Amino acid sequence: MSIQLTFSQTFSSTNFSTLNGLPNNSVFSIKKDSRGILWVGTGAGVSKIRNNKITNFYEEDGLAYNNCWAIEEDANHNLWFGSYGGGVTFYDGNNFSVYNTSKGLVNNYIRKIFYHNQKVFIGTKSGLSVIDINSKEITNPVINNDLKFQVMGFFEFEKSVYIQTYRDGLWKYNEEKNQLVFLHHNYDSVFSIFKNNDLVLVSFDGFVNKDKSIKKYNIRNYINDSKPLNEFGNSVFWNFVSDRNQNIYGVADGINYPSGGLFNLNNNAAEILNSTFNVQSTKQWSLEYDSNNNVLFIGTLDKGLFKVDLTKKVTFYNQIKNIIDIEVTENTEYYLSEDGLHVKGNTYMYIPPKDFYSKYQLFFDDEKLTLKEGFSFARFKNNNLEDLEFKSLKKIDNTIWVNTTIGLFKIAKNNTVESYFPIYTNTFYFTSKNNAFFQGPYSKVYLLKDLENNIKHSDFELENSNNPRDVTSIIEVNNNLFFISRFSGLYQYHNGEFKSLLKNNIWKEKELIYSAVNNNNQLIISNSKGEVFFIKTDDYFEVVNKIENSEIIGNTILFLKSYKEYLIIGTEKGINLYRDNSVIFLDEEQGITNKLFSSAIISNDNLLIGTDKGYYKIDLKTIINNFNIKPYDFSISNIKVNYKDIPSSNYNWFQYTKKSIKLPYKQNTVSFSFNINNHPLPNKLKYRYKIASDEWSQWSSENTVQLNHLNNGDYNITGEIKDYSNGKTYSSKLLSITITPPFWKTWWFISLIPIILFLGGYILYRFKINRIKKEELLKQDILKRVSETKMEALQSQMNPHFIFNAMNSIQNFIIDNDIDNSLKYMGEFSKLIRKTLHNSSLQYISLAEEISYLKTYIELEKLRFETEVTTTITADDLAIDTIGVPPMLLQPIIENVFKHAFDSNSKNPKLTINFTQNNGSLACEVIDNGKGVDYNNSNKQSKGTKLIEERLQLLDHSSSNSFSTVSIPLKGTIVTITLKIYTLNN
């Protein structure tokens, strides 16, 4: 039967309230800025919404006042927030600045803000202020009679700004004179005004002006105070917007009457849209339209903010409940529900269960039953209407068949029940108009031919393992029929016979659920594990591709459909549009809130999906065209170093302003967030990242990069975002992090290491050398001092020896009463003693002093021994004043000459002392012509000679050539001492 039923669509909407993070559910102002940030002014603070994440700002953050009634963006892309009670707040992306009455504002209660020509117009409840956006200079335009009025709206026309007041008329701003010019004052209680192209809508009191609360004017007519074009509406409208299709929307609050809501104001009427847009509030105040994404934002006074997608990609119809199956013919949609068959074409028709049952009864009342051989009608007879349950629909040649628990029904072209067949089946498939396969419940598959005339019956018994059982669907591809079994795998029917691919080891998959055929004529089958197989069947059976369960969103597959290059997979999570390893995913964000999918079918470019609450119509063409949108811009935010936020000066409009960050080696734990700006469906994004050429991280809904304990070096981080709203993947370089090394790992320090090591080694070497030298010098000083001490000791040994001999001589002179010689001797002796005392403390004396000393000593020896020894001392033109010699070295030799060489029998005794220089050495020869002495005989060697040799050893003259004695008996002796030339310092 045909009845009147209106099918109204429901748009997808999302609600933001205090439950989601808004500071208050009273939303007075909304603004989508040029950066894609949504700003929401509430009664308790301002919210920033980016990618569905809410950040709130309050007075303590710098706002003039928490109650925000107006938001505007200027040409410099800075924001102005108008508070109702605290003045206006300017925000440049980093800092808030307050402008109020103390700074020249006319009033702190802001109702509207409007931007035009480098100025923001601040409309208050008691006048108008104008602020230059560059200089921030505030001016208050001159008004005749010092009138204070309440501003309700602005509009621009022909480069001039017009101001609408509540009860004081319409005014025009004269920029040159900074004055307001009054135009007309014919209407009281104006609540809002909206200019759209060359029209103006003006809202009045909906109670006083019942059914005429909105007046539509030609803009020139309104400025010139002419009559309106139309009047309609019965509520107080506070705000208006128009979309890309020139639809005008208005929000109303009935104030004291429940007449508010969201309205479509086209066609000179106010059509309520609350249920269509699923906005459950009659107290609506603010509107904003996002033209980039075709999204409408609605601010209410009691339920927060609503976001409505106007693209109509997904619409929902709730007039038909509990849908079981859907089929579509050329111009008609068939919805099988628990309460009957709904037919939606040019008109709506409904076939209730009783119509099906009537046809059932007529069949059994007819004595000429068409089904004969092999059929038992016993199980079908005597069924009541309550036994009728609808199971599925099937279309064959634009004819609809309805499967029920009491049999199979055919629907006529006039959408009535044409015929009934007592066939009970789980699934069926028509191979032609009158031939069909049927799966008996818990039984075999059978084929019925010439269904409407003389039925021929063929059974495929289960004793044959190749015959199918538990079939869930039957599908034809490449002139072959395939039977999909819930427990027994896949069967192929060809030339009148079945073949089990499982039993014949062709394909071992068992638990198969759904099937489809794609545009490449491939068989698509899903199994109970959520896997999908692409199968080539034309020449031979081959699985050419497989979708793993992890590649789609959802665990349980509820339906499979093919559309152009896409495979559509319905799951308990939503709808996957799969193509070439990428997925477009539809869920709550696009309006699919009910996911108990019972059926699905493709109709032209639409996907129809049945649920228990109604059905969805999804515009596949619009959704897939979204695949070609331009890439989004990546942004970096929330950078933390060693778990602390970096200074806010590094950000502008909440984004990190650089592409790199340089940190010292101790600040090596870094985290940050990355995202894409102004995304309409941010919950559809998955994120991953990698460092340089490392492996990618796992896909995640978390957009945070966490890098712990980085070693020094450079780290180039690349991010990748998978967008399930369009199936695309975007990648971009995110951030370059440089961890500077400690100074001991820097290149300059490393390059200095060889130099440092060399210098250190050299310094150590020099230190050791100097220490060795010092030790050697100290050792030499010690040895020298030891030598000197020993020399002094040897000299002291010689001196007593000499003195003892001299004293004996003096004693002998005295005994002999030789007064003259004793006195002479005493004089020479004292002279010699003085020289001896002087020289004995010196290691070297001049050769001249040595010769003088020897002459004095020889004179004493001559006196002592009373001999006339001829003495000759020669120095061979040597520099006797500068050549140094050890003192008293020759004295013992001279003593031996006088003591041993001469005696009373010696004739012409002669002593010669020669000093000569030869090859850098000083040779000292003592020659006498005495009787001779054998100095080589150690037993006869005098003590003085031993002392000389020891002194020469201490003076490093230890060689055999340093001291030599040659003696010839009765002819004399030659003693030679060879010394190193020693030069005295002057």
Disulfide bonds with the S-S distance in Angstrom:
none
